[in-house]
């Protein structure tokens, strides 16, 4: 029997299954993320900029475009509690912190390599950034100075703190999840999570689970306390590039080069919905308060010219009549 939640969400998506696209950039979008209050969506792009939209009821209005990076903006994230600050990681060997109130860059931090992933600690005090040389740098969010640096001997993919801020997780190219104590950065455990490259990791807002996605096209759901795999989701055929838990922790969106985004019910693993796409999806992010999914896909033919699709951000979960 389908759960009541499952039935309610299916009904909701039947009435709100529209995807709308919003022009954001002149080239493909690598990363989308919501501010903690859900008022703003930020996107980072191959065009070296970040864009910020304001969500107004059932549409998004572009507020600003943030220029300054000298290379692709590969990932970005917001401050966990301050809805005005976000940080971008770029291949130009810097990270930049931006303030939407002044629309200015309030800090540029020089790093050693080309940055590809970034996360902000749950307590707001530290920003971790990983580069192509598998170095993770921990930067003080107030002084903007590096306070620790770790060189890893394996390919580091995504990085994340746990919700309690006392452990730091890395997914790696050997299919493992490496867990370090924080702030000591001492190895606690290495979990053989997947037979191939472990690409992405995401913690659920309730702190009960985290999920990993890998090159074997599987999504694994893990119990945070026990560090054991609870279940796998296997509806995708291509390497899992991106994951996002809904605000209540009950849905998990996962995406890849498959031309759909899988939305699963976390507790059962059942397919709740799928969002059709015309091309591979790079990034997905559930809104922090309502069942609204932001995502961005590859440009249809890899062409940037005369292509309306280039650089758009999409929203799924809008009312059909909007």
HELIX and SHEET records of a PDB file:
HELIX    1   1 UNK A    4  UNK A   15  1                                  12    
SHEET    1   A 4 UNK A  18  UNK A  23  0                                        
SHEET    2   A 4 UNK A 312  UNK A 318 -1                                        
SHEET    3   A 4 UNK A 293  UNK A 297 -1                                        
SHEET    4   A 4 UNK A 281  UNK A 286 -1                                        
SHEET    1   B 4 UNK A  29  UNK A  34  0                                        
SHEET    2   B 4 UNK A  40  UNK A  45 -1                                        
SHEET    3   B 4 UNK A  50  UNK A  56 -1                                        
SHEET    4   B 4 UNK A  59  UNK A  66 -1                                        
SHEET    1   C 4 UNK A  73  UNK A  78  0                                        
SHEET    2   C 4 UNK A  85  UNK A  90 -1                                        
SHEET    3   C 4 UNK A  94  UNK A  99 -1                                        
SHEET    4   C 4 UNK A 104  UNK A 110 -1                                        
SHEET    1   D 4 UNK A 115  UNK A 120  0                                        
SHEET    2   D 4 UNK A 126  UNK A 131 -1                                        
SHEET    3   D 4 UNK A 135  UNK A 140 -1                                        
SHEET    4   D 4 UNK A 146  UNK A 151 -1                                        
SHEET    1   E 4 UNK A 156  UNK A 161  0                                        
SHEET    2   E 4 UNK A 167  UNK A 172 -1                                        
SHEET    3   E 4 UNK A 176  UNK A 181 -1                                        
SHEET    4   E 4 UNK A 187  UNK A 192 -1                                        
SHEET    1   F 4 UNK A 198  UNK A 203  0                                        
SHEET    2   F 4 UNK A 209  UNK A 214 -1                                        
SHEET    3   F 4 UNK A 219  UNK A 223 -1                                        
SHEET    4   F 4 UNK A 228  UNK A 233 -1                                        
SHEET    1   G 4 UNK A 242  UNK A 245  0                                        
SHEET    2   G 4 UNK A 251  UNK A 255 -1                                        
SHEET    3   G 4 UNK A 260  UNK A 265 -1                                        
SHEET    4   G 4 UNK A 271  UNK A 276 -1                                        
END                                                                             
